[in-house]
Every structure is written in C-alpha cells, then in structure tokens.
Amino acid sequence: MPVEVIDFVWLGIAILAAVVEAVVPSLVSVWFVPGSLAGLVVSLCGGPIWLQIFVFLAVSLACLAFTRPLAKKLLVHHKERTNADRVVGATGIVIQDIDNVVSTGRVTVMGNSWSARSTQKDGKIEAGSRVRIERIEGVKLLVTPVEPPQP
C-alpha cells in the first residue's frame, strides 16, 4: 500500500483544521478533523477520490450535526445571578421621597437601602409608600408603586 500525495493532503487538512480551531476562539473547523482523517483512511485503503471526498463530507457533516448543539449548549455562558438580582420583584418601602426630576429617592428592601427611581411618568413617590422593584440599572432600583389593598 504505497503512500500517495492525496494522503498528505488529507493529513494536511486535518492538521490545518486543528490549528485553526486552536487559534480561533469559536468552533469553526473542529468537525473537519475527523472528516479528513476518515478521508485519509479511505485513501490508504485505496478508495477512489470521489469516495474519499464523499466520506470526508459525510463524516464532517455528521460530526457537525451531532456535536454542534451540545457544544453550543456547553459554550454559551449564561448570566450569573447575583445577590442583588434577588431584589427584582420584591417589595420595598420608600424611605426618602422619590423624585426623578431632582434624582432623589431611597428604598429599603430586604434590609438594605438602595437609591431608587420611579418607572412612572410623573416620577414621584412619597416616603412610606410600598413599591415593587422592577429592575436594577447600575446601582439604582427602578420601582413602581404598589397599590394598597382596598378594604
């Protein structure tokens, strides 16, 4: 079984794909490594060039189809929730009048005092009011007044 030029081509494709994968931060060529190695095996067994190319494409596409979803799931970084995120959706008490025009206002929630701004158009909420924390922007809570229960 003599070694031919095409054998070196398949080996070169495998090495090149591996090097590109190592250099590039995202998955782009890892699937061509097993495909080119499969093409090399067919070549070493004396298979015709059309069969080598077919096996290369079939193995590469199969690797892509079966491993891409798994790799994507493992490589996607989800936002880690912080302790501050747990206040979103909670209810707090306004301890300093909230006025968006003059950028004042504080809310106590879960035992901590936060700067706060209103999500309402008028942007004013009086001290002592109950509010729901809608979201956090920077170090400020964006809050909405909670309606008191009707008797």
C-alpha positions, 0 to 999 in steps of 0.5 A: 500500500504505497503512500500517495500525495492525496494522503498528505493532503488529507493529513494536511487538512486535518492538521490545518483544521486543528490549528485553526480551531486552536487559534480561533476562539469559536468552533469553526473547523473542529468537525473537519478533523475527523472528516479528513482523517476518515478521508485519509483512511479511505485513501490508504485503503485505496478508495477512489477520490470521489469516495474519499471526498464523499466520506470526508463530507459525510463524516464532517457533516455528521460530526457537525450535526451531532456535536454542534448543539451540545457544544453550543449548549456547553459554550454559551455562558449564561448570566450569573445571578447575583445577590442583588438580582434577588431584589427584582420583584420584591417589595420595598418601602420608600424611605426618602421621597422619590423624585426623578426630576431632582434624582432623589429617592431611597428604598429599603428592601430586604434590609438594605437601602438602595437609591431608587427611581420611579418607572412612572411618568410623573416620577414621584413617590412619597416616603412610606409608600410600598413599591415593587422593584422592577429592575436594577440599572447600575446601582439604582432600583427602578420601582413602581408603586404598589397599590394598597389593598382596598378594604 
